[in-house]
Amino acid sequence: MSIASKQIAFSEIPVIDIENLVNGTDAEGVSRKVGKVCEEVGFFYVKNHGVPQELIDRVYKATKEFFELPQEIKDRLHVAKSGPTLRGYIPPYGENADPKKTRDLKEVFDYGVHEEKVSPFFGPNPMPTEEELPGFKEACEEYHDAMMALARKLVSAFAISLDLPADYFEKMQQHPITIQRLLHYPSQQGEVTEAEIGIGAHTDYGFLTILSQDAVGGLQVRNSEGEWISAPPIEGAFVINIGDLVQTMTNGRYSSTLHRVINTSGVARYSIPFFIDLDYTAVVDVVPTCKDENNLSETAPFTCGEYKYGRFVDVYPHLQETDKELTSAS
């Protein structure tokens, strides 16, 4: 993946008011602001996004209650039991964003749209029972729906900012891969090194991330000078960042920016990121407005799902075992 040449040595993460994108009164104006920030930073906050605070608060309550469940219940929902669907509970050190350098001190619960058929990134959601955690399933599903609606608006803003039809990307997101994640970061004490932090430095594999973070903080974003810039919580705002797919499709014009989490606050940190990609079979290629005879694509076209699944095979031991079995069988 290329690094966007226009990225600047930013010292803080910009805030964009997206009310007029959400209500449709000035989608063009908001989209131009989004495009500028995607070129220069790759991360931004959005306020006036339309997601009810009551729903956000309810999901945080559900998140904390989930990670406080007895370990045997969480283990019953382990991600390895979902196979290629990649849903469920991941214990500390069970997923490492930068495995050659760090171990990630975090607990995870992943889910998406519940489907009966099992395939890579799609299938049933392993959930605690209503008796074990009342209201959890309902809150999670309602939040996922709200994130999908907001993501549609933001994705259309990306298209408009690139002088494309507003539905350009949506046509490739008729049945998109989505991951709704709940995260618990225990606090670390003493000297913190790259060997073990909340989550190691990484860019997101996919298209778009919408992050809600609690008041604890700990998110850091790296600028073009290699400096780590804090992205502190802003009440009522989400943090938005673009992933590797957008950087590829814009030929490096928009930046997929390195970020990490370090929690040394003395208390637990919780965050709730939503990831949306393209359809599994969608072809990832440079969009027409970012490619000409003087600016040719640096990457051959590839399929979204196969690419992303390949990245996850590198992360999850149970997928590596399956991959070995398939290779030996062939």
C-alpha positions in Angstrom: 0.0 0.0 0.0 1.3 3.4 -0.9 1.6 6.3 1.6 -0.4 9.3 0.6 1.9 12.1 -0.4 -0.4 14.8 0.8 -0.6 13.7 4.4 0.7 16.4 6.7 2.5 16.4 10.0 -0.8 17.0 11.9 -0.7 17.8 15.6 -4.4 17.1 16.4 -7.3 15.2 14.9 -9.9 17.5 13.1 -13.5 17.6 14.0 -16.2 17.8 11.3 -19.9 18.6 12.0 -21.8 16.3 9.7 -25.4 17.4 10.6 -25.9 18.7 7.1 -24.7 15.4 5.6 -27.0 13.4 7.8 -30.1 15.6 7.1 -29.2 16.0 3.4 -29.1 19.8 3.4 -25.5 20.2 2.3 -24.0 16.8 1.5 -21.6 18.5 -1.0 -20.1 20.9 1.5 -19.6 18.3 4.3 -18.2 15.8 1.8 -15.5 18.3 0.6 -14.4 18.8 4.3 -14.3 15.0 4.7 -12.2 14.6 1.5 -9.6 17.2 2.6 -9.1 15.5 6.0 -8.8 12.1 4.3 -6.0 13.5 2.2 -4.2 15.1 5.0 -4.8 13.0 8.1 -7.0 9.9 7.5 -8.6 10.3 10.9 -11.3 12.7 12.0 -14.1 13.2 14.6 -17.7 13.6 13.6 -20.3 15.4 15.7 -24.0 15.8 15.2 -24.1 12.3 13.7 -27.7 11.5 14.7 -27.0 8.4 16.7 -28.9 8.7 20.0 -26.7 9.0 23.1 -29.2 6.7 25.0 -28.3 3.9 22.6 -24.6 4.5 22.9 -24.9 4.4 26.7 -26.9 1.2 26.6 -24.3 -0.5 24.5 -21.5 0.6 26.8 -23.4 -0.9 29.7 -23.9 -4.1 27.8 -20.2 -4.1 26.9 -19.0 -3.8 30.5 -21.5 -6.4 31.7 -20.3 -8.8 29.0 -16.6 -8.6 29.9 -17.6 -9.1 33.6 -19.3 -12.4 32.8 -17.8 -15.6 34.2 -14.9 -16.8 32.1 -16.6 -20.1 31.3 -19.5 -18.2 29.6 -17.1 -16.1 27.5 -15.1 -19.2 26.6 -18.2 -20.9 25.4 -18.5 -18.1 22.9 -14.9 -18.3 21.7 -14.2 -17.1 18.2 -12.6 -20.3 17.2 -16.0 -22.1 17.6 -17.4 -19.9 14.8 -15.0 -21.1 12.2 -14.7 -18.8 9.2 -17.5 -16.6 10.4 -15.1 -15.0 12.9 -17.7 -14.0 15.5 -17.5 -14.3 19.3 -15.1 -13.8 22.2 -11.3 -13.3 21.9 -9.3 -13.4 25.1 -6.2 -11.3 25.9 -3.4 -12.0 23.4 -5.8 -14.0 21.2 -5.5 -11.5 18.4 -2.4 -9.3 17.8 -2.5 -6.4 15.3 1.3 -6.3 15.0 2.3 -9.9 16.0 6.0 -9.5 15.0 6.4 -6.7 17.6 3.6 -6.8 20.2 1.1 -8.8 22.2 -2.3 -7.0 22.5 -3.6 -6.7 26.0 -7.3 -6.6 25.2 -10.5 -8.6 25.3 -12.8 -8.6 22.3 -16.4 -9.6 21.3 -17.2 -9.5 17.6 -20.6 -9.9 15.9 -22.4 -8.8 12.8 -25.7 -9.4 10.9 -27.0 -12.8 12.1 -27.3 -15.3 9.2 -27.8 -19.0 9.4 -25.5 -19.9 6.5 -21.8 -20.1 7.5 -19.2 -18.6 5.2 -16.1 -16.3 5.7 -17.3 -13.2 7.8 -21.0 -14.3 7.7 -23.1 -16.6 9.8 -24.7 -16.9 13.3 -23.8 -14.6 16.1 -22.7 -16.5 19.3 -24.5 -14.6 22.1 -24.9 -15.0 25.8 -28.4 -16.1 26.7 -31.1 -13.6 27.8 -30.8 -15.2 31.3 -27.0 -14.7 31.4 -27.1 -11.1 30.1 -30.6 -9.5 29.7 -30.9 -7.0 26.9 -27.5 -7.7 25.4 -28.5 -9.1 22.1 -31.2 -6.4 21.5 -28.8 -3.5 22.3 -26.0 -5.0 20.1 -28.3 -5.5 17.1 -29.8 -2.0 17.4 -26.4 -0.4 17.6 -25.2 -2.3 14.5 -28.2 -1.0 12.6 -27.4 2.6 13.7 -23.8 2.2 12.6 -24.9 0.9 9.2 -27.1 3.9 8.7 -24.3 6.3 9.6 -21.7 4.4 7.6 -24.0 4.8 4.5 -23.9 8.5 4.9 -20.1 8.7 5.4 -19.5 6.3 2.5 -21.6 8.6 0.2 -19.5 11.5 1.4 -16.3 9.7 0.3 -17.8 9.2 -3.1 -18.9 12.8 -3.5 -15.5 14.1 -2.3 -13.9 12.1 -5.1 -16.2 13.5 -7.7 -18.1 10.2 -8.1 -21.8 9.5 -7.9 -23.0 9.5 -4.3 -23.9 5.8 -4.6 -20.6 4.7 -6.3 -19.3 2.7 -3.3 -22.8 1.7 -2.1 -23.2 -0.4 -5.3 -20.3 -2.5 -4.0 -21.9 -2.7 -0.5 -25.2 -4.5 -1.2 -24.2 -7.3 1.3 -21.0 -5.9 2.8 -18.7 -7.5 5.3 -19.3 -5.8 8.7 -17.8 -6.4 12.1 -19.2 -4.8 15.2 -16.6 -5.0 17.9 -16.8 -4.5 21.7 -13.4 -4.0 23.4 -12.0 -4.1 26.9 -8.5 -2.8 27.6 -7.2 -3.5 31.1 -4.9 -0.8 32.4 -1.1 -1.4 32.3 1.2 -0.5 35.1 4.9 0.5 35.1 7.0 0.9 31.9 5.0 0.1 28.7 7.0 -1.0 25.7 6.0 -2.2 22.2 6.2 -5.8 23.5 2.8 -5.5 25.2 0.3 -2.7 24.7 -3.4 -2.4 24.3 -3.2 -2.8 20.6 -0.1 -2.6 18.5 0.4 -0.1 15.6 -1.7 -1.0 12.6 -3.8 0.3 9.8 -7.3 -1.1 9.4 -7.7 -3.7 6.7 -11.0 -2.6 5.4 -13.0 0.4 4.1 -14.3 2.5 7.0 -14.2 2.4 10.8 -16.6 4.3 13.2 -15.2 4.3 16.7 -16.9 5.2 20.0 -14.4 5.4 22.9 -15.2 6.0 26.5 -13.7 8.8 28.6 -10.5 7.0 29.5 -8.6 7.7 26.3 -5.4 6.0 25.0 -5.9 6.1 21.2 -2.9 7.5 19.3 -2.5 8.2 15.6 0.9 8.6 13.8 1.5 11.6 11.6 3.7 11.8 8.5 6.7 12.8 10.7 6.4 9.6 12.7 5.0 11.3 15.8 2.3 9.7 17.8 -0.6 12.2 18.3 -3.3 11.6 20.9 -6.9 11.3 19.8 -8.6 12.0 23.1 -12.3 11.3 23.7 -14.7 14.1 22.7 -18.1 13.8 24.3 -20.9 13.0 21.8 -18.4 12.4 18.9 -17.2 9.4 17.0 -13.7 8.9 15.6 -13.7 8.0 11.9 -10.8 6.5 10.0 -10.4 5.0 6.6 -8.8 1.7 5.9 -6.4 0.1 3.4 -9.2 -0.5 0.8 -9.9 3.3 0.5 -6.2 4.1 0.3 -5.9 1.5 -2.5 -9.0 2.7 -4.3 -7.8 6.3 -4.2 -4.3 5.4 -5.4 -2.9 6.8 -2.2 -4.7 10.1 -2.4 -6.5 9.2 0.9 -4.5 7.9 3.8 -5.0 4.7 5.9 -3.1 5.9 9.0 -1.2 3.9 11.6 -2.8 4.0 15.0 -2.5 2.1 18.4 -4.0 2.1 21.9 -2.0 2.4 25.2 -4.0 2.4 28.4 -2.0 3.5 31.4 -5.0 5.3 33.1 -5.3 3.0 36.1 -8.8 2.0 35.1 -10.3 -0.2 32.4 -10.9 1.3 28.9 -13.8 0.3 26.7 -14.4 1.2 23.1 -16.8 0.1 20.4 -15.5 0.2 16.8 -17.7 -0.7 13.8 -16.0 -1.8 10.6 -17.6 -1.8 7.1 -16.0 -3.2 4.0 -17.3 -4.0 0.5 -19.2 -7.1 -0.6 -17.1 -10.3 -0.3 -17.0 -10.6 -4.2 -16.5 -6.8 -4.9 -13.4 -6.0 -6.9 -11.1 -3.5 -5.4 -9.5 -1.2 -8.0 -8.6 2.4 -8.3 -11.6 4.6 -8.9 -11.7 6.5 -12.3 -11.1 10.0 -10.7 -7.9 8.8 -9.1 -6.3 7.2 -12.1 -4.9 8.6 -15.3 -2.0 8.0 -17.6 0.3 9.9 -15.3 -1.0 8.3 -12.1 -1.4 4.6 -12.8 -2.5 2.2 -10.1 0.3 0.7 -8.0 -1.8 -2.4 -7.1 -3.5 -5.0 -9.4 -7.3 -5.4 -8.8 -8.2 -7.9 -6.1 -11.4 -9.3 -4.4 -12.3 -7.7 -1.1 -13.3 -10.8 0.8 -10.4 -12.9 -0.3 -7.9 -10.2 0.6 -9.5 -9.5 4.0 -9.8 -13.2 4.9 -6.2 -13.7 4.0 -5.2 -11.0 6.4 -7.3 -12.7 9.2 -5.7 -16.1 8.5 -2.4 -14.4 9.6 -4.0 -13.4 12.9 -6.2 -16.4 14.1 -4.6 -19.7 14.9 -7.8 -21.7 14.2 -7.9 -20.3 10.6 -4.3 -21.2 10.2 -5.1 -24.8 11.1 -8.0 -24.9 8.7 -5.7 -23.4 6.0 -3.1 -26.1 6.6 -5.8 -28.8 6.3 -7.1 -27.4 3.0 -3.6 -27.2 1.6 -2.7 -30.7 2.6 -5.9 -32.1 1.2 -5.3 -30.4 -2.2 
